[in-house]
Amino acid sequence: MISNSNSKPQNRQDFFNKVAPTWDKICYTPQLDNFLSELVPKFNITAGQSVLDVGTGTGVLIPFLLQAVGVKGHVTAVDFAEKMVEICKVKYAQHQNLVVTVRQVENLQLPEASFDVVVCFGLFPHLENKELALTQLNRVLRVGGKLVIAHALSSQEIKSHHQHVAGIIAHDVLPCEFEMQCLLKKAGFTNIEIVDKTGCYFCLSIKA
């Protein structure tokens, strides 16, 4: 989990750039590895698909996504924190079917209707403009494509954790279920399923 710090980053990008060098050591535990091993199959990604991993950080999801898409599929991973992206690129430089780049989710600058699945793991509370971000994620998905919003904590656990960390992310929370449904529908998503329980948040929706 993210730990507290005496310094005060000016914005979220500064915060995540600062924690990037120790991110894997702090956050990537055997427990998280086991969690992702069980979670990613629920995305129902099939071989050959094109997947976008938004808020990839240092790329904890990437091995699981690459395994799911196979050699004929492709993964694009983006994050707004340059230091996170630098580490991620080094870790996975050997993979030819992976592109890692710096992007703001609210301004992705990626081609329209170019992905079968978009995955947003551990990111959504930190988005400053969630409505605009969802519009962008809808835009880059193909019709019938899936958006997955997931966390290794429940919404209440996320709220408590971020309050403990304090600083710039102290008030970063997931919308309540009703608000999330409204945001997704407004952005053009349908067939919305939300599971919010201890140790897991999982939201799946489809581009109409």
MDTraj code that builds the backbone (N, CA, C; nanometers):
import mdtraj as md
import numpy as np

residues = "MET ILE SER ASN SER ASN SER LYS PRO GLN ASN ARG GLN ASP PHE PHE ASN LYS VAL ALA PRO THR TRP ASP LYS ILE CYS TYR THR PRO GLN LEU ASP ASN PHE LEU SER GLU LEU VAL PRO LYS PHE ASN ILE THR ALA GLY GLN SER VAL LEU ASP VAL GLY THR GLY THR GLY VAL LEU ILE PRO PHE LEU LEU GLN ALA VAL GLY VAL LYS GLY HIS VAL THR ALA VAL ASP PHE ALA GLU LYS MET VAL GLU ILE CYS LYS VAL LYS TYR ALA GLN HIS GLN ASN LEU VAL VAL THR VAL ARG GLN VAL GLU ASN LEU GLN LEU PRO GLU ALA SER PHE ASP VAL VAL VAL CYS PHE GLY LEU PHE PRO HIS LEU GLU ASN LYS GLU LEU ALA LEU THR GLN LEU ASN ARG VAL LEU ARG VAL GLY GLY LYS LEU VAL ILE ALA HIS ALA LEU SER SER GLN GLU ILE LYS SER HIS HIS GLN HIS VAL ALA GLY ILE ILE ALA HIS ASP VAL LEU PRO CYS GLU PHE GLU MET GLN CYS LEU LEU LYS LYS ALA GLY PHE THR ASN ILE GLU ILE VAL ASP LYS THR GLY CYS TYR PHE CYS LEU SER ILE LYS ALA".split()
xyz = np.array([
    [0.0823, -0.1187, 0.0000],
    [0.0000, 0.0000, 0.0000],
    [0.0873, 0.1259, 0.0000],
    [0.0272, 0.2384, -0.0405],
    [0.0992, 0.3641, -0.0424],
    [0.1236, 0.4096, 0.1005],
    [0.2460, 0.4547, 0.1288],
    [0.2737, 0.5032, 0.2620],
    [0.2766, 0.6548, 0.2674],
    [0.2605, 0.7061, 0.3893],
    [0.2562, 0.8497, 0.4104],
    [0.3945, 0.9102, 0.3919],
    [0.3992, 1.0410, 0.3733],
    [0.5264, 1.1091, 0.3544],
    [0.5182, 1.2470, 0.4161],
    [0.6316, 1.2973, 0.4644],
    [0.6325, 1.4289, 0.5250],
    [0.6291, 1.5405, 0.4215],
    [0.6755, 1.5133, 0.2997],
    [0.6732, 1.6146, 0.1947],
    [0.5340, 1.6245, 0.1356],
    [0.5098, 1.7335, 0.0638],
    [0.3765, 1.7586, 0.0097],
    [0.3837, 1.7824, -0.1402],
    [0.3652, 1.6773, -0.2216],
    [0.3619, 1.6957, -0.3672],
    [0.2528, 1.7934, -0.4070],
    [0.2789, 1.8691, -0.5109],
    [0.1859, 1.9730, -0.5542],
    [0.0651, 1.9173, -0.6273],
    [0.0784, 1.8029, -0.6903],
    [-0.0334, 1.7421, -0.7628],
    [-0.0156, 1.5913, -0.7654],
    [-0.1151, 1.5224, -0.8213],
    [-0.1115, 1.3756, -0.8224],
    [0.0035, 1.3220, -0.9061],
    [0.0333, 1.3904, -1.0152],
    [0.1445, 1.3464, -1.1002],
    [0.2756, 1.3509, -1.0210],
    [0.2992, 1.4582, -0.9467],
    [0.4186, 1.4676, -0.8627],
    [0.4214, 1.3559, -0.7588],
    [0.3053, 1.3304, -0.6991],
    [0.2961, 1.2266, -0.5958],
    [0.3402, 1.0913, -0.6501],
    [0.2853, 1.0526, -0.7653],
    [0.3163, 0.9197, -0.8186],
    [0.4564, 0.9132, -0.8787],
    [0.5077, 1.0230, -0.9293],
    [0.6472, 1.0241, -0.9719],
    [0.7403, 1.0033, -0.8536],
    [0.7056, 1.0633, -0.7397],
    [0.7902, 1.0506, -0.6218],
    [0.7938, 0.9084, -0.5680],
    [0.6776, 0.8401, -0.5677],
    [0.6735, 0.7052, -0.5102],
    [0.7149, 0.5972, -0.6101],
    [0.7367, 0.6348, -0.7357],
    [0.7678, 0.5355, -0.8396],
    [0.8857, 0.4444, -0.8054],
    [0.9987, 0.4960, -0.7563],
    [1.1141, 0.4086, -0.7320],
    [1.0888, 0.2976, -0.6302],
    [0.9960, 0.3187, -0.5370],
    [0.9697, 0.2177, -0.4336],
    [0.8333, 0.1503, -0.4519],
    [0.7663, 0.1811, -0.5604],
    [0.6288, 0.1327, -0.5813],
    [0.6203, -0.0199, -0.5789],
    [0.7038, -0.0863, -0.6563],
    [0.6976, -0.2326, -0.6631],
    [0.7277, -0.2957, -0.5278],
    [0.8269, -0.2424, -0.4576],
    [0.8650, -0.2980, -0.3272],
    [0.7513, -0.2856, -0.2268],
    [0.6807, -0.1722, -0.2295],
    [0.5735, -0.1468, -0.1330],
    [0.4444, -0.2188, -0.1713],
    [0.4097, -0.2124, -0.3008],
    [0.2757, -0.2545, -0.3436],
    [0.2679, -0.3932, -0.4058],
    [0.3757, -0.4385, -0.4701],
    [0.3651, -0.5651, -0.5431],
    [0.4042, -0.6803, -0.4525],
    [0.3058, -0.7330, -0.3833],
    [0.3261, -0.8405, -0.2854],
    [0.2799, -0.9738, -0.3429],
    [0.3194, -1.0850, -0.2813],
    [0.2656, -1.2150, -0.3247],
    [0.1134, -1.2204, -0.3169],
    [0.0568, -1.1491, -0.2182],
    [-0.0888, -1.1459, -0.2056],
    [-0.1531, -1.0780, -0.3264],
    [-0.0915, -0.9682, -0.3725],
    [-0.1452, -0.9003, -0.4896],
    [-0.1297, -0.9870, -0.6141],
    [-0.0173, -1.0564, -0.6236],
    [0.0040, -1.1465, -0.7372],
    [-0.1049, -1.2535, -0.7417],
    [-0.1373, -1.3111, -0.6276],
    [-0.2438, -1.4117, -0.6220],
    [-0.3787, -1.3516, -0.6564],
    [-0.4028, -1.2300, -0.6066],
    [-0.5279, -1.1606, -0.6358],
    [-0.5441, -1.1386, -0.7863],
    [-0.4384, -1.0913, -0.8516],
    [-0.4448, -1.0641, -0.9951],
    [-0.4577, -1.1937, -1.0754],
    [-0.3975, -1.3001, -1.0262],
    [-0.4106, -1.4294, -1.0945],
    [-0.5557, -1.4745, -1.1009],
    [-0.6333, -1.4399, -0.9978],
    [-0.7750, -1.4751, -0.9952],
    [-0.8615, -1.3687, -1.0629],
    [-0.8166, -1.2425, -1.0579],
    [-0.8974, -1.1324, -1.1109],
    [-0.8966, -1.1254, -1.2629],
    [-0.7784, -1.1300, -1.3234],
    [-0.7667, -1.1039, -1.4673],
    [-0.8486, -1.2012, -1.5525],
    [-0.8597, -1.3304, -1.5184],
    [-0.9480, -1.4175, -1.5978],
    [-1.0928, -1.3696, -1.6037],
    [-1.1356, -1.2909, -1.5034],
    [-1.2715, -1.2369, -1.5037],
    [-1.2908, -1.1291, -1.6100],
    [-1.1801, -1.0776, -1.6649],
    [-1.1907, -0.9788, -1.7718],
    [-1.2357, -1.0435, -1.9027],
    [-1.2221, -1.1773, -1.9111],
    [-1.2595, -1.2533, -2.0314],
    [-1.1903, -1.1997, -2.1569],
    [-1.0618, -1.1719, -2.1426],
    [-0.9807, -1.1328, -2.2587],
    [-0.9481, -1.2576, -2.3387],
    [-0.9583, -1.2494, -2.4697],
    [-0.9279, -1.3642, -2.5540],
    [-0.8026, -1.3390, -2.6370],
    [-0.7386, -1.4473, -2.6789],
    [-0.6153, -1.4381, -2.7572],
    [-0.6376, -1.3547, -2.8827],
    [-0.5414, -1.2682, -2.9117],
    [-0.5477, -1.1864, -3.0313],
    [-0.6116, -1.0501, -3.0115],
    [-0.6677, -1.0248, -2.8940],
    [-0.7332, -0.8970, -2.8701],
    [-0.6322, -0.7854, -2.8423],
    [-0.6819, -0.6628, -2.8548],
    [-0.6031, -0.5436, -2.8250],
    [-0.6542, -0.4839, -2.6940],
    [-0.5633, -0.4667, -2.5974],
    [-0.6020, -0.4243, -2.4630],
    [-0.5287, -0.2955, -2.4257],
    [-0.6018, -0.2045, -2.3643],
    [-0.5431, -0.0810, -2.3122],
    [-0.5434, -0.0867, -2.1600],
    [-0.4264, -0.0705, -2.0993],
    [-0.4103, -0.0683, -1.9539],
    [-0.3850, 0.0763, -1.9134],
    [-0.4872, 0.1442, -1.8590],
    [-0.4722, 0.2847, -1.8202],
    [-0.4330, 0.2946, -1.6732],
    [-0.3398, 0.3860, -1.6436],
    [-0.2871, 0.3940, -1.5083],
    [-0.2028, 0.2732, -1.4751],
    [-0.1207, 0.2323, -1.5692],
    [-0.0441, 0.1071, -1.5542],
    [0.0573, 0.1127, -1.4414],
    [0.1007, 0.2331, -1.4024],
    [0.2047, 0.2428, -1.3004],
    [0.3327, 0.1767, -1.3465],
    [0.3871, 0.0885, -1.2660],
    [0.5073, 0.0144, -1.3048],
    [0.4741, -0.1143, -1.3790],
    [0.3462, -0.1338, -1.4094],
    [0.3070, -0.2451, -1.4949],
    [0.2737, -0.3745, -1.4249],
    [0.2131, -0.3677, -1.3063],
    [0.1838, -0.4920, -1.2340],
    [0.0872, -0.5827, -1.3094],
    [0.0001, -0.5227, -1.3910],
    [-0.0969, -0.6028, -1.4660],
    [-0.0404, -0.6603, -1.5956],
    [0.0656, -0.6014, -1.6446],
    [0.1123, -0.6324, -1.7802],
    [0.1399, -0.7810, -1.8034],
    [0.2093, -0.8527, -1.7152],
    [0.2333, -0.9958, -1.7422],
    [0.1040, -1.0748, -1.7600],
    [0.0028, -1.0421, -1.6811],
    [-0.1250, -1.1119, -1.6887],
    [-0.1980, -1.0777, -1.8184],
    [-0.1903, -0.9524, -1.8592],
    [-0.2567, -0.9108, -1.9828],
    [-0.1874, -0.9705, -2.1051],
    [-0.0553, -0.9728, -2.1043],
    [0.0184, -1.0316, -2.2171],
    [-0.0122, -1.1813, -2.2298],
    [-0.0219, -1.2482, -2.1175],
    [-0.0562, -1.3900, -2.1211],
    [-0.1952, -1.4100, -2.1798],
    [-0.2880, -1.3201, -2.1454],
    [-0.4254, -1.3332, -2.1928],
    [-0.4383, -1.3083, -2.3425],
    [-0.3673, -1.2077, -2.3954],
    [-0.3815, -1.1743, -2.5387],
    [-0.2986, -1.2663, -2.6273],
    [-0.1950, -1.3294, -2.5705],
    [-0.1115, -1.4188, -2.6505],
    [-0.0213, -1.3434, -2.7469],
    [0.0524, -1.4168, -2.8248],
    [0.1525, -1.3554, -2.9136],
    [0.0888, -1.2758, -3.0276],
    [-0.0350, -1.3062, -3.0608],
    [-0.1012, -1.2348, -3.1702],
    [-0.1825, -1.1146, -3.1212],
    [-0.1919, -1.0979, -2.9903],
    [-0.2617, -0.9833, -2.9340],
    [-0.1660, -0.8690, -2.9060],
    [-0.2200, -0.7605, -2.8492],
    [-0.1368, -0.6428, -2.8236],
    [-0.1851, -0.5720, -2.6979],
    [-0.0898, -0.5215, -2.6204],
    [-0.1206, -0.4441, -2.5005],
    [-0.0579, -0.3056, -2.5128],
    [-0.1374, -0.2034, -2.4897],
    [-0.0890, -0.0663, -2.4772],
    [-0.1074, -0.0255, -2.3320],
    [-0.0009, 0.0219, -2.2687],
    [-0.0059, 0.0607, -2.1282],
    [0.0294, 0.2088, -2.1154],
    [-0.0543, 0.2854, -2.0438],
    [-0.0311, 0.4288, -2.0311],
    [-0.0389, 0.4714, -1.8848],
    [0.0340, 0.5777, -1.8540],
    [0.0294, 0.6372, -1.7208],
    [0.0723, 0.7828, -1.7335],
    [0.0213, 0.8683, -1.6441],
    [0.0568, 1.0099, -1.6520],
    [0.1851, 1.0429, -1.5764],
    [0.2372, 0.9488, -1.4991],
    [0.3594, 0.9700, -1.4213],
    [0.4800, 0.9186, -1.4999],
    [0.5645, 1.0099, -1.5436],
    [0.6773, 0.9734, -1.6296],
    [0.7712, 0.8732, -1.5632],
    [0.7934, 0.8876, -1.4332],
    [0.8857, 0.7974, -1.3634],
    [0.8305, 0.6548, -1.3581],
    [0.6994, 0.6422, -1.3418],
    [0.6359, 0.5103, -1.3466],
    [0.6577, 0.4467, -1.4839],
    [0.6361, 0.5254, -1.5872],
    [0.6495, 0.4746, -1.7245],
    [0.7934, 0.4331, -1.7531],
    [0.8896, 0.5104, -1.7061],
    [1.0304, 0.4755, -1.7267],
    [1.0621, 0.3381, -1.6678],
    [1.0172, 0.3144, -1.5461],
    [1.0414, 0.1858, -1.4799],
    [0.9712, 0.0734, -1.5551],
    [0.8467, 0.0993, -1.5946],
    [0.7683, -0.0013, -1.6665],
    [0.8354, -0.0401, -1.7979],
    [0.8865, 0.0574, -1.8697],
    [0.9523, 0.0296, -1.9987],
    [1.0739, -0.0602, -1.9808],
    [1.1511, -0.0345, -1.8774],
    [1.2700, -0.1157, -1.8511],
    [1.2309, -0.2588, -1.8169],
    [1.1290, -0.2741, -1.7353],
    [1.0866, -0.4070, -1.6906],
    [1.0390, -0.4948, -1.8054],
    [0.9743, -0.4349, -1.9048],
    [0.9091, -0.5157, -2.0089],
    [0.9617, -0.4854, -2.1494],
    [1.0856, -0.4406, -2.1565],
    [1.1438, -0.4003, -2.2851],
    [1.1494, -0.5140, -2.3866],
    [1.1481, -0.6384, -2.3385],
    [1.1654, -0.7523, -2.4297],
    [1.0378, -0.7888, -2.5054],
    [0.9256, -0.7316, -2.4712],
    [0.7985, -0.7723, -2.5313],
    [0.7668, -0.6884, -2.6557],
    [0.7564, -0.7560, -2.7695],
    [0.7323, -0.6870, -2.8959],
    [0.5872, -0.6428, -2.9129],
    [0.4960, -0.7071, -2.8441],
    [0.3537, -0.6737, -2.8592],
    [0.3035, -0.5865, -2.7436],
    [0.3932, -0.5020, -2.6931],
    [0.3606, -0.4108, -2.5836],
    [0.4155, -0.2727, -2.6137],
    [0.3315, -0.1708, -2.5946],
    [0.3750, -0.0312, -2.6033],
    [0.3419, 0.0366, -2.4714],
    [0.4398, 0.1025, -2.4109],
    [0.4208, 0.1747, -2.2853],
    [0.4511, 0.3218, -2.3104],
    [0.3588, 0.4088, -2.2715],
    [0.3769, 0.5503, -2.3030],
    [0.3111, 0.6395, -2.1991],
    [0.3536, 0.7655, -2.1944],
    [0.2959, 0.8647, -2.1037],
    [0.1701, 0.9233, -2.1678],
    [0.0590, 0.9144, -2.0970],
    [-0.0676, 0.9698, -2.1457],
    [-0.1532, 1.0130, -2.0261],
    [-0.2286, 1.1198, -2.0441],
    [-0.3335, 1.1575, -1.9503],
    [-0.4616, 1.0871, -1.9932],
    [-0.5302, 1.0230, -1.9000],
    [-0.6517, 0.9500, -1.9358],
    [-0.7575, 1.0438, -1.9918],
    [-0.7634, 1.1650, -1.9395],
    [-0.8628, 1.2613, -1.9874],
    [-0.8304, 1.3143, -2.1262],
    [-0.7093, 1.2860, -2.1764],
    [-0.6685, 1.3301, -2.3101],
    [-0.5764, 1.2239, -2.3690],
    [-0.6346, 1.1087, -2.4019],
    [-0.5546, 0.9916, -2.4373],
    [-0.4747, 1.0065, -2.5672],
    [-0.5295, 1.0789, -2.6629],
    [-0.4623, 1.0937, -2.7926],
    [-0.4254, 0.9572, -2.8524],
    [-0.5218, 0.8674, -2.8476],
    [-0.5104, 0.7364, -2.9100],
    [-0.6233, 0.7222, -3.0118],
    [-0.6054, 0.6389, -3.1146],
    [-0.7071, 0.6272, -3.2200],
    [-0.8422, 0.5813, -3.1676],
    [-0.9466, 0.6303, -3.2286],
    [-1.0828, 0.5926, -3.1927],
    [-1.1089, 0.4456, -3.2244],
    [-1.1855, 0.3796, -3.1408],
    [-1.2306, 0.2412, -3.1619],
    [-1.1145, 0.1467, -3.1940],
    [-1.0093, 0.1529, -3.1133],
    [-0.8897, 0.0731, -3.1414],
    [-0.8626, -0.0377, -3.0404],
    [-0.9487, -0.0514, -2.9373],
    [-0.9249, -0.1526, -2.8345],
    [-1.0491, -0.2374, -2.8097],
    [-1.0237, -0.3641, -2.7789],
    [-1.1325, -0.4560, -2.7435],
    [-1.1658, -0.4481, -2.5955],
    [-1.0633, -0.4213, -2.5153],
    [-1.0799, -0.4156, -2.3699],
    [-0.9963, -0.3001, -2.3156],
    [-1.0553, -0.2225, -2.2248],
    [-0.9806, -0.1211, -2.1504],
    [-0.9857, -0.1593, -2.0031],
    [-0.8690, -0.1614, -1.9401],
    [-0.8591, -0.1983, -1.7992],
    [-0.8085, -0.0783, -1.7196],
    [-0.8787, -0.0495, -1.6122],
    [-0.8441, 0.0610, -1.5233],
    [-0.8291, 0.0025, -1.3830],
    [-0.7063, -0.0370, -1.3484],
    [-0.6829, -0.1045, -1.2206],
    [-0.6118, -0.0102, -1.1232],
    [-0.6754, 0.0161, -1.0088],
    [-0.6137, 0.0976, -0.9048],
    [-0.6011, 0.2446, -0.9370],
    [-0.6731, 0.2909, -1.0391],
    [-0.6576, 0.4283, -1.0867],
    [-0.7783, 0.5175, -1.0624],
    [-0.8984, 0.4652, -1.0773],
    [-1.0171, 0.5487, -1.0937],
    [-1.0352, 0.6551, -0.9854],
    [-1.0093, 0.6273, -0.8571],
    [-1.0270, 0.7329, -0.7565],
    [-0.9386, 0.8552, -0.7811],
    [-0.8250, 0.8356, -0.8475],
    [-0.7281, 0.9428, -0.8660],
    [-0.7577, 1.0316, -0.9874],
    [-0.8563, 0.9973, -1.0674],
    [-0.8898, 1.0772, -1.1850],
    [-0.9606, 1.2050, -1.1411],
    [-0.9077, 1.3196, -1.1841],
    [-0.9665, 1.4467, -1.1442],
    [-1.0992, 1.4721, -1.2152],
    [-1.1088, 1.4333, -1.3408],
    [-1.2321, 1.4521, -1.4171],
    [-1.2792, 1.3150, -1.4648],
    [-1.3547, 1.2479, -1.3813],
    [-1.3973, 1.1111, -1.4109],
    [-1.4903, 1.1059, -1.5308],
    [-1.5756, 1.2045, -1.5453],
    [-1.6687, 1.2060, -1.6584],
    [-1.5941, 1.2162, -1.7906],
    [-1.4978, 1.3064, -1.7989],
    [-1.4184, 1.3215, -1.9211],
    [-1.3346, 1.1967, -1.9471],
    [-1.2776, 1.1384, -1.8406],
    [-1.1971, 1.0171, -1.8564],
    [-1.2799, 0.9033, -1.9145],
    [-1.4013, 0.8845, -1.8645],
    [-1.4879, 0.7772, -1.9150],
    [-1.5268, 0.8024, -2.0605],
    [-1.5463, 0.9278, -2.0971],
    [-1.5767, 0.9607, -2.2368],
    [-1.4609, 0.9202, -2.3273],
    [-1.3374, 0.9454, -2.2809],
    [-1.2195, 0.9067, -2.3582],
    [-1.2062, 0.7549, -2.3676],
    [-1.2309, 0.6861, -2.2584],
    [-1.2196, 0.5401, -2.2600],
    [-1.3248, 0.4782, -2.3507],
    [-1.4441, 0.5371, -2.3524],
    [-1.5483, 0.4913, -2.4439],
    [-1.5070, 0.5150, -2.5891],
    [-1.4470, 0.6293, -2.6150],
    [-1.4072, 0.6658, -2.7512],
    [-1.3076, 0.5669, -2.8102],
    [-1.2109, 0.5215, -2.7294],
    [-1.1065, 0.4333, -2.7839],
    [-1.1485, 0.2872, -2.7888],
    [-1.2622, 0.2540, -2.7276],
    [-1.3134, 0.1173, -2.7340],
    [-1.3928, 0.0928, -2.8611],
    [-1.3842, -0.0289, -2.9120],
    [-1.4712, -0.0698, -3.0208],
    [-1.6118, -0.0955, -2.9671],
    [-1.7101, -0.0857, -3.0528],
    [-1.8479, -0.1156, -3.0115],
    [-1.8534, -0.2584, -2.9575],
    [-1.9136, -0.2756, -2.8426],
    [-1.9166, -0.4059, -2.7778],
    [-1.7948, -0.4345, -2.6927],
    [-1.6984, -0.3408, -2.6928],
    [-1.5781, -0.3581, -2.6118],
    [-1.6062, -0.3409, -2.4640],
    [-1.5150, -0.3928, -2.3813],
    [-1.5361, -0.3959, -2.2371],
    [-1.4476, -0.2958, -2.1645],
    [-1.5068, -0.2298, -2.0657],
    [-1.4309, -0.1475, -1.9721],
    [-1.4330, -0.2161, -1.8365],
    [-1.3136, -0.2372, -1.7799],
    [-1.3006, -0.2966, -1.6475],
    [-1.2388, -0.1928, -1.5540],
    [-1.3083, -0.1657, -1.4435],
    [-1.2554, -0.0798, -1.3371],
    [-1.2416, -0.1692, -1.2143],
    [-1.1198, -0.1834, -1.1638],
    [-1.0985, -0.2803, -1.0560],
    [-0.9953, -0.2311, -0.9551],
    [-1.0047, -0.2873, -0.8347],
    [-0.9135, -0.2554, -0.7246],
    [-0.8982, -0.3774, -0.6370],
    [-0.7882, -0.3806, -0.5620],
    [-0.7666, -0.4884, -0.4660],
    [-0.8183, -0.4506, -0.3274],
    [-0.9045, -0.3490, -0.3233],
    [-0.9715, -0.3049, -0.2013],
    [-1.1157, -0.2708, -0.2353],
    [-1.2026, -0.2723, -0.1357],
    [-1.3395, -0.2247, -0.1555],
    [-1.3392, -0.0719, -0.1596],
    [-1.4505, -0.0125, -0.1973],
    [-1.4586, 0.1337, -0.2020],
    [-1.4363, 0.1948, -0.0639],
    [-1.4901, 0.1323, 0.0400],
    [-1.4712, 0.1840, 0.1749],
    [-1.3266, 0.1671, 0.2220],
    [-1.2645, 0.0563, 0.1842],
    [-1.1243, 0.0352, 0.2196],
    [-1.0345, 0.1368, 0.1496],
    [-1.0664, 0.1691, 0.0242],
    [-0.9904, 0.2702, -0.0497],
    [-1.0028, 0.4058, 0.0191],
    [-1.1245, 0.4414, 0.0563],
    [-1.1475, 0.5696, 0.1241],
    [-1.0656, 0.5793, 0.2530],
    [-1.0693, 0.4747, 0.3328],
    [-0.9956, 0.4731, 0.4592],
    [-0.8450, 0.4797, 0.4357],
    [-0.7980, 0.4039, 0.3382],
    [-0.6543, 0.4004, 0.3089],
    [-0.6031, 0.5362, 0.2635],
    [-0.6744, 0.6008, 0.1741],
    [-0.6303, 0.7303, 0.1226],
    [-0.6359, 0.8387, 0.2299],
    [-0.7321, 0.8306, 0.3200],
    [-0.7367, 0.9250, 0.4310],
    [-0.6153, 0.9084, 0.5214],
    [-0.5712, 0.7847, 0.5371],
    [-0.4522, 0.7562, 0.6180],
    [-0.3263, 0.8112, 0.5516],
    [-0.3190, 0.7959, 0.4184],
    [-0.2033, 0.8483, 0.3447],
    [-0.2009, 1.0000, 0.3524],
    [-0.3217, 1.0618, 0.3438],
    [-0.3393, 1.2073, 0.3515],
    [-0.2754, 1.2765, 0.2305],
    [-0.2508, 1.4051, 0.2423],
    [-0.1912, 1.4804, 0.1338],
    [-0.2816, 1.4908, 0.0131],
    [-0.2220, 1.4905, -0.1044],
    [-0.2919, 1.5193, -0.2300],
    [-0.3986, 1.4151, -0.2633],
    [-0.3832, 1.2907, -0.2155],
    [-0.4802, 1.1865, -0.2511],
    [-0.5779, 1.1535, -0.1382],
    [-0.5780, 1.2337, -0.0333],
    [-0.6591, 1.2034, 0.0851],
    [-0.8075, 1.1894, 0.0535],
    [-0.8552, 1.2632, -0.0452],
    [-0.9982, 1.2619, -0.0764],
    [-1.0297, 1.1888, -0.2078],
    [-0.9345, 1.1104, -0.2565],
    [-0.9559, 1.0328, -0.3791],
    [-1.0359, 0.9074, -0.3458],
    [-1.1592, 0.9028, -0.3910],
    [-1.2481, 0.7908, -0.3585],
    [-1.3172, 0.7404, -0.4849],
    [-1.3722, 0.6212, -0.4743],
    [-1.4586, 0.5696, -0.5792],
    [-1.5988, 0.6274, -0.5631],
    [-1.6676, 0.6580, -0.6730],
    [-1.8074, 0.7004, -0.6625],
    [-1.8918, 0.5880, -0.6016],
    [-2.0017, 0.6256, -0.5354],
    [-2.0939, 0.5238, -0.4881],
    [-2.1524, 0.4501, -0.6085],
    [-2.2151, 0.3366, -0.5835],
    [-2.2645, 0.2547, -0.6944],
    [-2.3611, 0.3307, -0.7846],
    [-2.4526, 0.4078, -0.7259],
    [-2.5485, 0.4832, -0.8063],
    [-2.4773, 0.5859, -0.8939],
    [-2.3814, 0.6583, -0.8363],
    [-2.3083, 0.7588, -0.9134],
    [-2.2250, 0.6942, -1.0230],
    [-2.1623, 0.5798, -0.9920],
    [-2.0835, 0.5101, -1.0934],
    [-2.1717, 0.4654, -1.2095],
    [-2.2887, 0.4121, -1.1769],
    [-2.3835, 0.3728, -1.2825],
    [-2.4181, 0.4925, -1.3712],
    [-2.4453, 0.6068, -1.3096],
    [-2.4821, 0.7274, -1.3846],
    [-2.3673, 0.7751, -1.4732],
    [-2.2464, 0.7764, -1.4189],
    [-2.1300, 0.8197, -1.4956],
    [-2.1071, 0.7298, -1.6171],
    [-2.1161, 0.5997, -1.5960],
    [-2.0931, 0.5045, -1.7049],
    [-2.2002, 0.5154, -1.8123],
    [-2.3257, 0.5266, -1.7712],
    [-2.4342, 0.5388, -1.8687],
    [-2.4211, 0.6664, -1.9500],
    [-2.3850, 0.7758, -1.8839],
    [-2.3696, 0.9033, -1.9535],
    [-2.2572, 0.8976, -2.0563],
    [-2.1530, 0.8189, -2.0257],
    [-2.0390, 0.8066, -2.1172],
    [-2.0650, 0.7089, -2.2313],
    [-2.1783, 0.6369, -2.2264],
    [-2.2122, 0.5464, -2.3359],
    [-2.1902, 0.3995, -2.3072],
    [-2.1883, 0.3636, -2.1785],
    [-2.1705, 0.2236, -2.1408],
    [-2.3024, 0.1623, -2.0958],
    [-2.3106, 0.0312, -2.1105],
    [-2.4317, -0.0412, -2.0733],
    [-2.3932, -0.1741, -2.0078],
    [-2.4930, -0.2554, -1.9711],
    [-2.4680, -0.3861, -1.9091],
    [-2.3695, -0.3740, -1.7922],
    [-2.3950, -0.2798, -1.7050],
    [-2.3022, -0.2477, -1.5968],
    [-2.3185, -0.3458, -1.4804],
    [-2.2071, -0.4057, -1.4395],
    [-2.2050, -0.4961, -1.3245],
    [-2.1022, -0.4454, -1.2244],
    [-2.1412, -0.4340, -1.0979],
    [-2.0506, -0.3838, -0.9947],
    [-2.0488, -0.4795, -0.8757],
    [-1.9278, -0.5204, -0.8367],
    [-1.9079, -0.5993, -0.7147],
    [-1.8167, -0.5179, -0.6244],
    [-1.8648, -0.4885, -0.5046],
    [-1.7895, -0.4062, -0.4095],
    [-1.7904, -0.4777, -0.2746],
    [-1.6818, -0.5459, -0.2464],
    [-1.6758, -0.6249, -0.1227],
    [-1.5362, -0.6160, -0.0631],
    [-1.5220, -0.6595, 0.0579],
    [-1.3924, -0.6543, 0.1254],
    [-1.2844, -0.7191, 0.0398],
    [-1.1786, -0.6426, 0.0137],
    [-1.0666, -0.6958, -0.0628],
    [-1.0838, -0.6951, -0.2124],
    [-1.1922, -0.6349, -0.2641],
    [-1.2116, -0.6350, -0.4097],
    [-1.3196, -0.5362, -0.4525],
    [-1.2874, -0.4593, -0.5566],
    [-1.3866, -0.3799, -0.6283],
    [-1.3739, -0.4176, -0.7756],
    [-1.4866, -0.4519, -0.8369],
    [-1.4850, -0.4962, -0.9765],
    [-1.6081, -0.4411, -1.0481],
    [-1.5838, -0.3616, -1.1509],
    [-1.6922, -0.3026, -1.2293],
    [-1.6684, -0.3343, -1.3764],
    [-1.7650, -0.3986, -1.4379],
    [-1.7552, -0.4334, -1.5793],
    [-1.8699, -0.3663, -1.6545],
    [-1.8392, -0.3035, -1.7676],
    [-1.9427, -0.2432, -1.8505],
    [-1.9028, -0.2571, -1.9978],
    [-2.0026, -0.2390, -2.0840],
    [-1.9855, -0.2618, -2.2279],
    [-2.0145, -0.1330, -2.3052],
    [-1.9331, -0.1052, -2.4061],
    [-1.9610, 0.0088, -2.4933],
    [-2.0821, -0.0212, -2.5799],
    [-2.1825, 0.0635, -2.5702],
    [-2.3071, 0.0414, -2.6449],
    [-2.2855, 0.0598, -2.7940],
])
top = md.Topology()
chain = top.add_chain()
for i, resn in enumerate(residues, 1):
    res = top.add_residue(resn, chain, resSeq=i)
    for name in ("N", "CA", "C"):
        top.add_atom(name, md.element.get_by_symbol(name[0]), res)
traj = md.Trajectory(xyz[None], top)
